[in-house]
Amino acid sequence: DAWLATLDDAWLARDDEGVGFDRMLQHVANHGTQHRAEAAALLTQAGRSPGDLDMIVWLEERAGWKDGVPPSQQDGADASGGAAS
């Protein structure tokens, strides 16, 4: 986050070999997605599927959501919104 805060329009307008830095940043994200998909396809073909690769799903699971239900509404949640112990 700190690095992103240093970027300004002038930096993003720069280019290297005719490719703008803004487009390079887009490429980095897209290229990583391509590699994850290729690896997932290979693993699935080998019978070892990695499962859902959506970042939103991962963030929800990390936050304790299950099947679209927030932790505060899951069975066993206490009145304060946390899991009962």
N, CA, C and O atoms as a Tinker XYZ file with bonds, in Angstrom:
   340  protein
     1  N      0.811000   -1.191000    0.000000    73     2
     2  CA     0.000000    0.000000    0.000000    64     1     3
     3  C      0.858000    1.260000    0.000000    63     2     4     5
     4  O      0.524000    2.243000   -0.662000    81     3
     5  N      1.959000    1.233000    0.739000    73     3     6
     6  CA     2.799000    2.429000    0.810000    64     5     7
     7  C      3.380000    2.764000   -0.563000    63     6     8     9
     8  O      3.452000    3.933000   -0.941000    81     7
     9  N      3.793000    1.738000   -1.307000    73     7    10
    10  CA     4.358000    1.977000   -2.637000    64     9    11
    11  C      3.300000    2.557000   -3.567000    63    10    12    13
    12  O      3.579000    3.495000   -4.315000    81    11
    13  N      2.085000    2.006000   -3.528000    73    11    14
    14  CA     1.026000    2.509000   -4.393000    64    13    15
    15  C      0.739000    3.988000   -4.132000    63    14    16    17
    16  O      0.413000    4.738000   -5.052000    81    15
    17  N      0.863000    4.392000   -2.884000    73    15    18
    18  CA     0.598000    5.788000   -2.534000    64    17    19
    19  C      1.614000    6.733000   -3.173000    63    18    20    21
    20  O      1.339000    7.924000   -3.320000    81    19
    21  N      2.786000    6.217000   -3.554000    73    19    22
    22  CA     3.812000    7.068000   -4.169000    64    21    23
    23  C      3.575000    7.264000   -5.662000    63    22    24    25
    24  O      4.198000    8.136000   -6.268000    81    23
    25  N      2.701000    6.483000   -6.262000    73    23    26
    26  CA     2.461000    6.586000   -7.699000    64    25    27
    27  C      1.589000    7.798000   -7.999000    63    26    28    29
    28  O      0.602000    8.065000   -7.313000    81    27
    29  N      1.973000    8.509000   -9.025000    73    27    30
    30  CA     1.168000    9.640000   -9.461000    64    29    31
    31  C      0.944000    9.532000  -10.964000    63    30    32    33
    32  O      1.467000    8.626000  -11.612000    81    31
    33  N      0.174000   10.447000  -11.509000    73    31    34
    34  CA    -0.146000   10.399000  -12.931000    64    33    35
    35  C      1.113000   10.445000  -13.794000    63    34    36    37
    36  O      1.183000    9.783000  -14.829000    81    35
    37  N      2.103000   11.225000  -13.370000    73    35    38
    38  CA     3.341000   11.324000  -14.151000    64    37    39
    39  C      4.066000    9.980000  -14.203000    63    38    40    41
    40  O      4.584000    9.589000  -15.249000    81    39
    41  N      4.099000    9.279000  -13.075000    73    39    42
    42  CA     4.764000    7.958000  -13.067000    64    41    43
    43  C      4.006000    6.989000  -13.966000    63    42    44    45
    44  O      4.614000    6.279000  -14.767000    81    43
    45  N      2.690000    6.955000  -13.837000    73    43    46
    46  CA     1.897000    6.032000  -14.641000    64    45    47
    47  C      1.951000    6.372000  -16.124000    63    46    48    49
    48  O      1.759000    5.492000  -16.963000    81    47
    49  N      2.208000    7.623000  -16.459000    73    47    50
    50  CA     2.275000    8.039000  -17.853000    64    49    51
    51  C      3.604000    7.662000  -18.511000    63    50    52    53
    52  O      3.712000    7.698000  -19.737000    81    51
    53  N      4.613000    7.301000  -17.721000    73    51    54
    54  CA     5.904000    6.896000  -18.282000    64    53    55
    55  C      5.724000    5.625000  -19.107000    63    54    56    57
    56  O      4.740000    4.903000  -18.952000    81    55
    57  N      6.685000    5.367000  -19.980000    73    55    58
    58  CA     6.618000    4.122000  -20.734000    64    57    59
    59  C      8.017000    3.557000  -20.924000    63    58    60    61
    60  O      9.019000    4.248000  -20.739000    81    59
    61  N      8.057000    2.309000  -21.290000    73    59    62
    62  CA     9.307000    1.613000  -21.598000    64    61    63
    63  C      9.054000    0.849000  -22.894000    63    62    64    65
    64  O      8.156000    0.011000  -22.973000    81    63
    65  N      9.850000    1.150000  -23.892000    73    63    66
    66  CA     9.697000    0.515000  -25.198000    64    65    67
    67  C      8.285000    0.668000  -25.735000    63    66    68    69
    68  O      7.752000   -0.243000  -26.369000    81    67
    69  N      7.677000    1.826000  -25.482000    73    67    70
    70  CA     6.355000    2.123000  -26.013000    64    69    71
    71  C      5.194000    1.566000  -25.213000    63    70    72    73
    72  O      4.040000    1.731000  -25.609000    81    71
    73  N      5.472000    0.910000  -24.095000    73    71    74
    74  CA     4.407000    0.343000  -23.255000    64    73    75
    75  C      4.323000    1.174000  -21.979000    63    74    76    77
    76  O      5.306000    1.323000  -21.254000    81    75
    77  N      3.124000    1.716000  -21.713000    73    75    78
    78  CA     2.935000    2.535000  -20.527000    64    77    79
    79  C      3.030000    1.713000  -19.246000    63    78    80    81
    80  O      2.659000    0.539000  -19.219000    81    79
    81  N      3.529000    2.341000  -18.193000    73    79    82
    82  CA     3.659000    1.640000  -16.910000    64    81    83
    83  C      2.296000    1.205000  -16.380000    63    82    84    85
    84  O      2.191000    0.172000  -15.717000    81    83
    85  N      1.244000    1.987000  -16.667000    73    83    86
    86  CA    -0.091000    1.569000  -16.235000    64    85    87
    87  C     -0.461000    0.235000  -16.884000    63    86    88    89
    88  O     -1.044000   -0.636000  -16.238000    81    87
    89  N     -0.122000    0.082000  -18.152000    73    87    90
    90  CA    -0.404000   -1.182000  -18.853000    64    89    91
    91  C      0.479000   -2.313000  -18.328000    63    90    92    93
    92  O      0.051000   -3.466000  -18.277000    81    91
    93  N      1.704000   -1.983000  -17.941000    73    91    94
    94  CA     2.586000   -3.015000  -17.375000    64    93    95
    95  C      2.017000   -3.558000  -16.072000    63    94    96    97
    96  O      2.079000   -4.762000  -15.824000    81    95
    97  N      1.459000   -2.680000  -15.233000    73    95    98
    98  CA     0.856000   -3.132000  -13.980000    64    97    99
    99  C     -0.349000   -4.026000  -14.256000    63    98   100   101
   100  O     -0.552000   -5.023000  -13.563000    81    99
   101  N     -1.148000   -3.676000  -15.261000    73    99   102
   102  CA    -2.263000   -4.531000  -15.649000    64   101   103
   103  C     -1.746000   -5.894000  -16.106000    63   102   104   105
   104  O     -2.320000   -6.930000  -15.772000    81   103
   105  N     -0.663000   -5.881000  -16.869000    73   103   106
   106  CA    -0.090000   -7.136000  -17.365000    64   105   107
   107  C      0.373000   -8.033000  -16.218000    63   106   108   109
   108  O      0.173000   -9.247000  -16.262000    81   107
   109  N      0.976000   -7.454000  -15.212000    73   107   110
   110  CA     1.466000   -8.254000  -14.074000    64   109   111
   111  C      0.303000   -9.009000  -13.428000    63   110   112   113
   112  O      0.417000  -10.203000  -13.150000    81   111
   113  N     -0.802000   -8.324000  -13.191000    73   111   114
   114  CA    -1.972000   -8.983000  -12.586000    64   113   115
   115  C     -2.537000  -10.048000  -13.514000    63   114   116   117
   116  O     -2.819000  -11.163000  -13.076000    81   115
   117  N     -2.705000   -9.721000  -14.786000    73   115   118
   118  CA    -3.270000  -10.676000  -15.731000    64   117   119
   119  C     -2.363000  -11.880000  -15.940000    63   118   120   121
   120  O     -2.844000  -13.009000  -16.037000    81   119
   121  N     -1.068000  -11.653000  -16.010000    73   119   122
   122  CA    -0.134000  -12.749000  -16.247000    64   121   123
   123  C     -0.110000  -13.718000  -15.064000    63   122   124   125
   124  O     -0.027000  -14.932000  -15.251000    81   123
   125  N     -0.182000  -13.180000  -13.860000    73   123   126
   126  CA    -0.249000  -14.041000  -12.685000    64   125   127
   127  C     -1.497000  -14.906000  -12.699000    63   126   128   129
   128  O     -1.456000  -16.078000  -12.323000    81   127
   129  N     -2.614000  -14.319000  -13.138000    73   127   130
   130  CA    -3.860000  -15.072000  -13.247000    64   129   131
   131  C     -3.713000  -16.202000  -14.254000    63   130   132   133
   132  O     -4.194000  -17.312000  -14.024000    81   131
   133  N     -3.056000  -15.922000  -15.357000    73   131   134
   134  CA    -2.821000  -16.954000  -16.376000    64   133   135
   135  C     -2.048000  -18.126000  -15.780000    63   134   136   137
   136  O     -2.421000  -19.281000  -15.985000    81   135
   137  N     -0.983000  -17.841000  -15.051000    73   135   138
   138  CA    -0.173000  -18.916000  -14.470000    64   137   139
   139  C     -0.951000  -19.722000  -13.432000    63   138   140   141
   140  O     -0.825000  -20.945000  -13.384000    81   139
   141  N     -1.754000  -19.053000  -12.601000    73   139   142
   142  CA    -2.566000  -19.785000  -11.625000    64   141   143
   143  C     -3.548000  -20.710000  -12.330000    63   142   144   145
   144  O     -3.753000  -21.845000  -11.900000    81   143
   145  N     -4.154000  -20.229000  -13.410000    73   143   146
   146  CA    -5.113000  -21.052000  -14.153000    64   145   147
   147  C     -4.427000  -22.254000  -14.796000    63   146   148   149
   148  O     -4.967000  -23.360000  -14.791000    81   147
   149  N     -3.248000  -22.034000  -15.345000    73   147   150
   150  CA    -2.515000  -23.140000  -15.964000    64   149   151
   151  C     -2.123000  -24.184000  -14.921000    63   150   152   153
   152  O     -2.257000  -25.385000  -15.155000    81   151
   153  N     -1.645000  -23.724000  -13.782000    73   151   154
   154  CA    -1.267000  -24.652000  -12.716000    64   153   155
   155  C     -2.484000  -25.405000  -12.194000    63   154   156   157
   156  O     -2.407000  -26.604000  -11.925000    81   155
   157  N     -3.618000  -24.699000  -12.049000    73   155   158
   158  CA    -4.840000  -25.344000  -11.577000    64   157   159
   159  C     -5.306000  -26.403000  -12.567000    63   158   160   161
   160  O     -5.755000  -27.475000  -12.159000    81   159
   161  N     -5.206000  -26.117000  -13.859000    73   159   162
   162  CA    -5.612000  -27.092000  -14.883000    64   161   163
   163  C     -4.739000  -28.344000  -14.809000    63   162   164   165
   164  O     -5.243000  -29.464000  -14.882000    81   163
   165  N     -3.444000  -28.150000  -14.665000    73   163   166
   166  CA    -2.536000  -29.305000  -14.557000    64   165   167
   167  C     -2.821000  -30.130000  -13.306000    63   166   168   169
   168  O     -2.847000  -31.360000  -13.359000    81   167
   169  N     -3.034000  -29.452000  -12.189000    73   167   170
   170  CA    -3.334000  -30.164000  -10.947000    64   169   171
   171  C     -4.660000  -30.916000  -11.052000    63   170   172   173
   172  O     -4.782000  -32.045000  -10.576000    81   171
   173  N     -5.648000  -30.284000  -11.678000    73   171   174
   174  CA    -6.955000  -30.928000  -11.841000    64   173   175
   175  C     -6.829000  -32.160000  -12.734000    63   174   176   177
   176  O     -7.422000  -33.198000  -12.442000    81   175
   177  N     -6.070000  -32.054000  -13.811000    73   175   178
   178  CA    -5.845000  -33.201000  -14.698000    64   177   179
   179  C     -5.162000  -34.343000  -13.965000    63   178   180   181
   180  O     -5.373000  -35.512000  -14.289000    81   179
   181  N     -4.347000  -34.007000  -12.981000    73   179   182
   182  CA    -3.630000  -35.023000  -12.195000    64   181   183
   183  C     -4.464000  -35.519000  -11.017000    63   182   184   185
   184  O     -3.977000  -36.298000  -10.198000    81   183
   185  N     -5.734000  -35.068000  -10.924000    73   183   186
   186  CA    -6.603000  -35.503000   -9.842000    64   185   187
   187  C     -6.370000  -34.780000   -8.528000    63   186   188   189
   188  O     -6.790000  -35.263000   -7.477000    81   187
   189  N     -5.716000  -33.642000   -8.566000    73   187   190
   190  CA    -5.401000  -32.874000   -7.346000    64   189   191
   191  C     -5.874000  -31.432000   -7.485000    63   190   192   193
   192  O     -5.091000  -30.500000   -7.304000    81   191
   193  N     -7.143000  -31.247000   -7.803000    73   191   194
   194  CA    -7.680000  -29.909000   -8.031000    64   193   195
   195  C     -7.427000  -29.008000   -6.821000    63   194   196   197
   196  O     -7.633000  -29.425000   -5.682000    81   195
   197  N     -6.983000  -27.779000   -7.068000    73   195   198
   198  CA    -6.786000  -26.846000   -5.955000    64   197   199
   199  C     -8.095000  -26.259000   -5.442000    63   198   200   201
   200  O     -8.095000  -25.540000   -4.443000    81   199
   201  N     -9.203000  -26.547000   -6.102000    73   199   202
   202  CA   -10.490000  -25.991000   -5.679000    64   201   203
   203  C    -10.699000  -24.600000   -6.233000    63   202   204   205
   204  O    -10.100000  -24.226000   -7.242000    81   203
   205  N    -11.546000  -23.839000   -5.577000    73   203   206
   206  CA   -11.899000  -22.504000   -6.040000    64   205   207
   207  C    -10.710000  -21.560000   -5.896000    63   206   208   209
   208  O    -10.087000  -21.493000   -4.837000    81   207
   209  N    -10.404000  -20.841000   -6.955000    73   207   210
   210  CA    -9.265000  -19.915000   -6.943000    64   209   211
   211  C     -9.681000  -18.450000   -6.865000    63   210   212   213
   212  O     -8.827000  -17.566000   -6.918000    81   211
   213  N    -10.987000  -18.177000   -6.740000    73   211   214
   214  CA   -11.449000  -16.796000   -6.683000    64   213   215
   215  C    -10.937000  -16.108000   -5.425000    63   214   216   217
   216  O    -11.067000  -16.637000   -4.321000    81   215
   217  N    -10.357000  -14.931000   -5.600000    73   215   218
   218  CA    -9.819000  -14.195000   -4.461000    64   217   219
   219  C    -10.917000  -13.821000   -3.474000    63   218   220   221
   220  O    -10.692000  -13.850000   -2.264000    81   219
   221  N    -12.105000  -13.469000   -3.971000    73   219   222
   222  CA   -13.206000  -13.106000   -3.084000    64   221   223
   223  C    -13.552000  -14.287000   -2.171000    63   222   224   225
   224  O    -13.767000  -14.101000   -0.973000    81   223
   225  N    -13.605000  -15.492000   -2.728000    73   223   226
   226  CA   -13.906000  -16.685000   -1.928000    64   225   227
   227  C    -12.830000  -16.871000   -0.866000    63   226   228   229
   228  O    -13.143000  -17.153000    0.290000    81   227
   229  N    -11.569000  -16.717000   -1.246000    73   227   230
   230  CA   -10.458000  -16.876000   -0.305000    64   229   231
   231  C    -10.549000  -15.850000    0.825000    63   230   232   233
   232  O    -10.348000  -16.188000    1.991000    81   231
   233  N    -10.853000  -14.593000    0.477000    73   231   234
   234  CA   -10.970000  -13.559000    1.503000    64   233   235
   235  C    -12.133000  -13.832000    2.445000    63   234   236   237
   236  O    -12.021000  -13.629000    3.654000    81   235
   237  N    -13.259000  -14.296000    1.885000    73   235   238
   238  CA   -14.401000  -14.623000    2.744000    64   237   239
   239  C    -14.064000  -15.777000    3.679000    63   238   240   241
   240  O    -14.387000  -15.717000    4.866000    81   239
   241  N    -13.421000  -16.827000    3.171000    73   239   242
   242  CA   -13.031000  -17.958000    4.017000    64   241   243
   243  C    -12.067000  -17.500000    5.106000    63   242   244   245
   244  O    -12.176000  -17.921000    6.257000    81   243
   245  N    -11.132000  -16.644000    4.741000    73   243   246
   246  CA   -10.153000  -16.125000    5.696000    64   245   247
   247  C    -10.842000  -15.327000    6.804000    63   246   248   249
   248  O    -10.396000  -15.331000    7.951000    81   247
   249  N    -11.942000  -14.639000    6.446000    73   247   250
   250  CA   -12.695000  -13.844000    7.422000    64   249   251
   251  C    -13.697000  -14.689000    8.207000    63   250   252   253
   252  O    -14.391000  -14.176000    9.085000    81   251
   253  N    -13.774000  -15.980000    7.892000    73   251   254
   254  CA   -14.639000  -16.862000    8.649000    64   253   255
   255  C    -16.003000  -17.112000    8.031000    63   254   256   257
   256  O    -16.839000  -17.776000    8.645000    81   255
   257  N    -16.250000  -16.601000    6.837000    73   255   258
   258  CA   -17.529000  -16.844000    6.163000    64   257   259
   259  C    -17.586000  -18.301000    5.718000    63   258   260   261
   260  O    -16.569000  -18.877000    5.333000    81   259
   261  N    -18.783000  -18.898000    5.771000    73   259   262
   262  CA   -19.000000  -20.270000    5.315000    64   261   263
   263  C    -20.270000  -20.307000    4.483000    63   262   264   265
   264  O    -21.340000  -19.936000    4.965000    81   263
   265  N    -20.162000  -20.749000    3.244000    73   263   266
   266  CA   -21.321000  -20.858000    2.344000    64   265   267
   267  C    -22.108000  -19.557000    2.264000    63   266   268   269
   268  O    -23.339000  -19.574000    2.262000    81   267
   269  N    -21.403000  -18.427000    2.199000    73   267   270
   270  CA   -22.058000  -17.129000    2.073000    64   269   271
   271  C    -22.633000  -16.568000    3.357000    63   270   272   273
   272  O    -23.315000  -15.544000    3.332000    81   271
   273  N    -22.368000  -17.224000    4.485000    73   271   274
   274  CA   -22.913000  -16.780000    5.777000    64   273   275
   275  C    -21.783000  -16.173000    6.603000    63   274   276   277
   276  O    -20.764000  -16.826000    6.824000    81   275
   277  N    -21.952000  -14.911000    7.071000    73   275   278
   278  CA   -20.905000  -14.291000    7.883000    64   277   279
   279  C    -20.778000  -14.987000    9.237000    63   278   280   281
   280  O    -21.733000  -15.606000    9.707000    81   279
   281  N    -19.616000  -14.890000    9.859000    73   279   282
   282  CA   -19.404000  -15.557000   11.147000    64   281   283
   283  C    -20.457000  -15.203000   12.192000    63   282   284   285
   284  O    -20.833000  -16.055000   12.997000    81   283
   285  N    -20.938000  -13.967000   12.194000    73   283   286
   286  CA   -21.900000  -13.535000   13.212000    64   285   287
   287  C    -23.257000  -14.217000   13.071000    63   286   288   289
   288  O    -24.049000  -14.197000   14.013000    81   287
   289  N    -23.544000  -14.818000   11.920000    73   287   290
   290  CA   -24.837000  -15.449000   11.690000    64   289   291
   291  C    -24.746000  -16.973000   11.608000    63   290   292   293
   292  O    -25.734000  -17.639000   11.299000    81   291
   293  N    -23.581000  -17.517000   11.882000    73   291   294
   294  CA   -23.413000  -18.962000   11.825000    64   293   295
   295  C    -23.870000  -19.605000   13.124000    63   294   296   297
   296  O    -23.826000  -18.982000   14.185000    81   295
   297  N    -24.307000  -20.851000   13.035000    73   295   298
   298  CA   -24.676000  -21.597000   14.240000    64   297   299
   299  C    -23.487000  -21.582000   15.205000    63   298   300   301
   300  O    -22.345000  -21.789000   14.796000    81   299
   301  N    -23.758000  -21.342000   16.448000    73   299   302
   302  CA   -22.702000  -21.333000   17.459000    64   301   303
   303  C    -22.101000  -19.963000   17.701000    63   302   304   305
   304  O    -21.239000  -19.819000   18.569000    81   303
   305  N    -22.538000  -18.933000   16.946000    73   303   306
   306  CA   -22.008000  -17.587000   17.169000    64   305   307
   307  C    -22.662000  -17.016000   18.426000    63   306   308   309
   308  O    -23.857000  -17.210000   18.649000    81   307
   309  N    -21.888000  -16.319000   19.236000    73   307   310
   310  CA   -22.439000  -15.721000   20.443000    64   309   311
   311  C    -23.051000  -14.351000   20.105000    63   310   312   313
   312  O    -22.947000  -13.895000   18.966000    81   311
   313  N    -23.671000  -13.713000   21.058000    73   311   314
   314  CA   -24.362000  -12.446000   20.823000    64   313   315
   315  C    -23.426000  -11.329000   20.402000    63   314   316   317
   316  O    -23.870000  -10.375000   19.764000    81   315
   317  N    -22.131000  -11.414000   20.742000    73   315   318
   318  CA   -21.190000  -10.358000   20.384000    64   317   319
   319  C    -20.724000  -10.504000   18.952000    63   318   320   321
   320  O    -19.989000   -9.647000   18.462000    81   319
   321  N    -21.129000  -11.569000   18.260000    73   319   322
   322  CA   -20.745000  -11.733000   16.875000    64   321   323
   323  C    -19.583000  -12.677000   16.674000    63   322   324   325
   324  O    -19.253000  -13.006000   15.534000    81   323
   325  N    -18.956000  -13.121000   17.737000    73   323   326
   326  CA   -17.841000  -14.048000   17.627000    64   325   327
   327  C    -18.322000  -15.476000   17.797000    63   326   328   329
   328  O    -19.473000  -15.718000   18.161000    81   327
   329  N    -17.452000  -16.399000   17.536000    73   327   330
   330  CA   -17.805000  -17.808000   17.702000    64   329   331
   331  C    -17.869000  -18.141000   19.186000    63   330   332   333
   332  O    -17.069000  -17.650000   19.983000    81   331
   333  N    -18.821000  -18.974000   19.538000    73   331   334
   334  CA   -18.929000  -19.413000   20.930000    64   333   335
   335  C    -17.769000  -20.326000   21.262000    63   334   336   337
   336  O    -17.313000  -21.097000   20.417000    81   335
   337  N    -17.286000  -20.239000   22.509000    73   335   338
   338  CA   -16.166000  -21.101000   22.883000    64   337   339
   339  C    -16.596000  -22.235000   23.758000    63   338   340
   340  O    -15.769000  -23.053000   24.160000    81   339
